[in-house]
Amino acid sequence: MYQLLIMTKKDLHRKRPRTEIPEPTLRRLPRYLHFLQGIWEQGQMNISAPAIARELNYDPTQIVKDLSYTGAVGKPRVGYVTYELIRIIEDFLSLNTKSEAILVGAGNLGSALLSYDNLSGFGIKIIAAFDVAPTKVGTQIGNVSVMHVSRLNELVTRLKVEIGILTTPARIAQEAVDIMVDAKIKAIWNFTPTFLQVPDSVVVQNTSMYANVAILLQRLKELKNKQYGQI
């Protein structure tokens, strides 16, 4: 059993295909990981794709396909070694290393993110925050200092930070992004509802609470209509 737990970084990568990963797969992998961590803590040493499918309500074929992008390969009648699969997914999602990030917009949402202790569990460590409000500049939220946005370029350049988190009001979102792009930020996690204009060399991941709430309310309406229609 102990031999199964000894894995080098070379082992983790040996079967990983070189291809672009579909976004739906990237969204499902963290859910697989959370499930696997739970059953590993309960002492389950092996898990099969059909078993994962039953618990998460996915198609087993889809799970096998998703996991194949990470290089994980199950064995007949055994499935996957739980701990091994956890390590592979963590490595694939770069959760074993902490990528440094800066945050722009230390208002209510930004402050909540800065105070969220478990953010590092997603592979991101916020090392500095920026704002223009006198009530925010010079303060500390969580363990992160809030500086004036005029210092962003200097700090990002000196520390070679590549990730920016955007939590400003929508009306100044593009202006803030332009500052990040000028500072050579490579990836932006956008919490505003603004459609950002960035060069092709910059990655943007939108996390719109407006869109998520709209979907939630629409699904609730559909559920109620279905229930009323059955009465």
N, C-alpha and C positions, 0 to 999 in steps of 0.2 A: 504493500500500500504506500509506504513512504517513497518508493521510487517514482510513483506516479506524481508526487507533489514536487519533485525536483525538476524544474523547467528553466531553461536558459532563454534569454531573449531571442536567440537564434531559433530555438524550438518553437517559440510562439509565432514566429513569422514564416516558418518553413513552407507552409502550404497556402499562404495568403495570395490570392490572385491579384494581379495588378489591373484594376478596372474601376470605373467610377461607380460609387455606391448610390443606389436610389434613395431619395430622401425618406420615403415611407419605411425603408429598412432601418435607416439611422434613427428614426423615431421609435421603432419597435425595440431595438437592441437594449436601450436603458431599462425597458420594462422586463425583458428577459433577465437582465442582470439583477434587478431588484428581487425577482422571483427566485433566482438561483441562490442569491445570498441568504434568503430566508430559509430555503430547504437545507442549505449547507449548515446553517446554524442549528438546525434540528437534527443534524447527523446523517442526512441522506447523501450517500457517496456517489450514486449514479442517477442519471435522469435520461429519459428518452424524449424524442421530439413529440410523439403522441401524448405523453404525460404532460409536457409543457403546454401542448395545445389544449388539452382538457381543462387545465387550470386557468389559462389566459383567454380561452375562447377564440383561438386562432386555428388556421388550417395547418396540419402537421407538415405538409409539403412546403408551405410558405416559411415555416420555422427552419426547416432544413436548408432552404435556399438562403434565408437571411444569415444563418450561422456560417454558411459556406463562404460568405464574403469575408469573414474574419479569419478563415483558414481552419476553423474547427471541423473535425470529421468524427462522426460517431461510429461505434462498432456494432455489428449485428448482435442482437439479443442482449446487448449491454447498454447501448446508448452512449451518452457522454459522461466522462468523469466530472462530477459537479465542480470541484475546486479548480480543475484544469480549465473548464469552460469559463468559469468566472475570471480567471487570470487572462485568458485569451481575449474576452470581451473588454475587460478593463484596459488591456494594452491597446487593443484596436481603437477604442474610444479615447485613448490618451488620458485616462483617468489616473494612471499611476504617476503621472508627472503633473505639476501645477504650472499652468500658463499664467503669467502675470498680465493684469489688465488694469486699465484706468476707467473711471466712471465720470461722466459729465452730466451734471444736473443733480444736486444734492437736496432736492425737495423731498416730498413725502415718500414717493416711490424709491427714489435713489437712496434715501436714508434707510428705508426698510431693507434694501439689498445690502447696504453696507453693514447693517446690524445682523444680517442673516449668517449665523456661524457655520451652517452646513454648505455654503456655496463652494467652499474648497473641495467638498466631496464630488463636485461636478468637474473638477480639474481646473478651476479658475480661482486665482487669488487676486483680489483687488488691492493694489498697493497705493493708490492715490485717487482722490476725487477732486473735481473742479467745479466751480460755480462762480457767479458774479455778484451774488447777493451779499451785502456786508454782514448780514446776520449768519451767514454760512461760512464765509471765508475766514480761515484762522481757527475754526472749531475742529473737533475730532468726533467722528461718528463710528462707534464700534472701536476698532483699532486703526482706523484710517483717517488721515489728516485731509481736510478740505482746503484746497488752495485756489487762488484766483486763476481763471482760465488762461490768463496771459502767460502763465508759467507752464502750460501744457506742452508746448513744442519742445522746450528745453528739457523737461523731465523725460518725455517719451524718447527723445533722441539719445539722451545720455544713458538711459536704462534699456534701450532697445525694446520697448514694449510694443506688441503687435496687435493687441485686442483692446477695443474701446466699447464701453457700455453706455448707451444713450438713454437718459431718463429725463430729458429737459421738457418744458412745455412744447407743444407741437409747433407753435408759431416761430420758435427759434431753433427747431431741430436741424434744419438744413444748414444754418449758419454754424452750429456746433459741429456738424459732420464735416463741413469744409475745413474747419480748424484741425480736426482729427486727421483728415486726409492729407493736409499740408504737413502734418507731423509724421507722416508715413505709417499711420495705423493701417494694418492689413485686413482686419476683420472687425465688424461692428455688430453688436447685439442691440437691436433697436426695439425699445419698449414704447416708442411713440407711434401714433397712428399715421405719421407722415410717410409718404413714399419718397425715399431718399434718392438723390441723384449722386452717384459715385462712379469713379472709373471702373473699367472691367477688372482691374487688378485688385479691387477691394471687395471682400465678401461681406454681404449683409444678411443677417438672420433676423427676421421680423417676429416679434412676440407681441401681437396686438391684443390687449385686453378688450378693446372695443369689439373686435371680430369674434373673440372667444365668447364674450357675453352674448353677442347677437346669435351665435350658433346655439348656445345653451338655451336661450329663451325660445328660439324657433323649435328646437327639439322638444322642449317642454310643451309648447303649443300643439305640436304634432301628436305627442303622447296623450294629451288631454282630449284632443279631437278623436283619436282612435278609441280611447276609453268610453267617451260619450256615445260614439257611434255603435259600440258593442252593447250598450244598455237597451 
